[in-house]
Amino acid sequence: MPTAATVIRPREPVAGNLTMTGVLRSEWTKFRSVRSTWWLLSTTVILTVGVAVFVSPGGASGKPASAAAFARSTEYGSVLSQLALLVLGVMVFTGEYHSGMIRASLSVVPRRLLLLWGKLGVFGAVVLALSLASSVAAFVLGTLVHQPHGGRAHVWFGDPQVTRIVIGAGLVLAVTGIFGLAIGAIIRNTAAGLSTIAAIFFVLPLLLRLALPSSDQGFLRLMPSNAGGALWNAALSPTSLSPWTGFALLCGYTAALVAVAAWRLRRGDA
Amino acid sequence: MIEVENLTKRYGDKVAVDGLTFSVAPGVVTGFLGPNGAGKSTTLRMIAALDVPTSGRVRVNGRDYRSSPAPMAELGLLLEAKAVHPGRSARDHLLAIGQTAGIGKARVNEVIEMVGLGDVARKRVGGFSLGMGQRVGIAVALLGRPRTVVMDEPVNGLDPEGVRWIRALLRTLADEGCTVFYSSHLMSEMAQTATNLIVIGRGRLISDSTVEQFIAKTTATSVVVRSPEAARLRGLLGRADVRIASDGPDLLRIDGITPEEVGTIALQAGVPVFDLRVERASLEEAFMQATHDSVEYGATGLENL
């Protein structure tokens, strides 16, 4: 039967304490070491910047474009890159569930919420930096390409609307990515997660718009996509929420989803 | 040290683990046996705090694993082969796991060499064979130099050289004072490696003893004698508590008697004996004997083959 431990040679410890910093480093290593990360991040940048450069804000009329129109071309690109970031966000968790890696990850991070905060921190920071940079780049390049005369652009950051739209597009993209991450953490399956995202952001708003009588469409502005869109929506439609209210609502949805993800991760089986 | 106390896990109506209590001591290799569906993997996942018990509790090195300040120094775990993103290299995988506990590239490289993945460490794991994937999992389990190592089917997919290697590895860990607990369905392999044995069936404890005790108490130990005068010897050994069977014209298989008694009786009667040995059942026979009532997914026979 069990005998007392006989230590032949002492085992020097190599593993230190589990720390938030350690988990953040680990998550960065995971994030950077998979190819799909770089494909989807490049797609985001290319879409945001590309659309702004190739879609002329002035249209065919040849008239000098307004500040809102310039910012709007940033918006078009952002709507597309939103999709890429949602996919990337969903896959942060579902990728680990799909391969079974999640059990290896959680077995070394038994305080499970650390894993959620680590993923959120790394993904959030990367996505925020990248979407702000690409949204600014989209606006700057778009303005330089499409301004009617050489020299300094006539629409620039001094315009408060421009600043709001350009910075706002970056913020909305980052929060949308985290929205996707939370959905992935809750649903745990890539295909189901992506379908859910597509339904919430693209299919449902469209169906509701078609199905509902126009008098009942006020609540469409409460959909996550429209709430976030309010911040970058240059030509505010009368039905839209005010920019920062809309953004706050998107943040609220996202926070609620993250809370559900935390609850699910913490109490259930891995 | 692993202590499992009244551990129960239910999935809806189905009870996977049913009031299991046992402990695994440091310094020896302990095997974990049970038929398919007996609840081995569920138990191992609960030990690692991956599955949440319906009731009961588990302690690893004296504490709840979830509250351990340095988890990687406490428990090394191998659950399934290739639980790795297929697009990631083995090196990045190990680095990501290790970084949670401040383990850096030097230790990662050391462990990669130790498990024999030095040549492929930078390749994507998606292209690895089952055996190579298994080595990645073993490397993860050893990375933090943990005090307790838990492995589910570590020899799965390994070649004979790999099987020998894992046997030596588990024994060395135990010799160094580690708690080593592993499951395997290769019983001849387990008989050679493990000292202690936990056997479960349908989620319940069937046996908790050494491998030898398990075999001895589950199956009869027979004395086999070969003699040209087998029939005469048979007559001499006739006793109420002794059962004798003939395995051949000059071969006797005797239960309920020691080889010393048989040898002495034969000598006194002048019966020549060419072979006198004790035949113990194998671990596999003992296992079949102990678990035949608790086989969850039994085949029904070969009549319809």
Interface residues (C-beta under 8 A of the other chain):
Chain A: M1 P2 T3 A4 A5 T6 V7 I8 R9 R11 E12 P13 V14 A15 G16 N17 L18 T19 G22 V23 R25 S26 E27 T29 K30 S33 V34 R35 S36 G95 E96 S99 G100 M101 R103 A104 S105 L106 S107 V108 V109 P110 R111 R267 G268 D269 A270
Chain B: S23 A25 P26 G27 V28 R45 A48 A49 L50 D51 V52 Y65 R66 S68 P69 A70 P71 M72 A73 L75 L77 L79 E80 K82 A83 V84 H85 P86 G87 R88 S89 D92 H93 L95 A96 I97 G98 Q99 T100 A101 G102 I103 R107 G137 V140 L143 G144 R145 P146 R147 D175 E176 G177 C178 N196 S209 T210
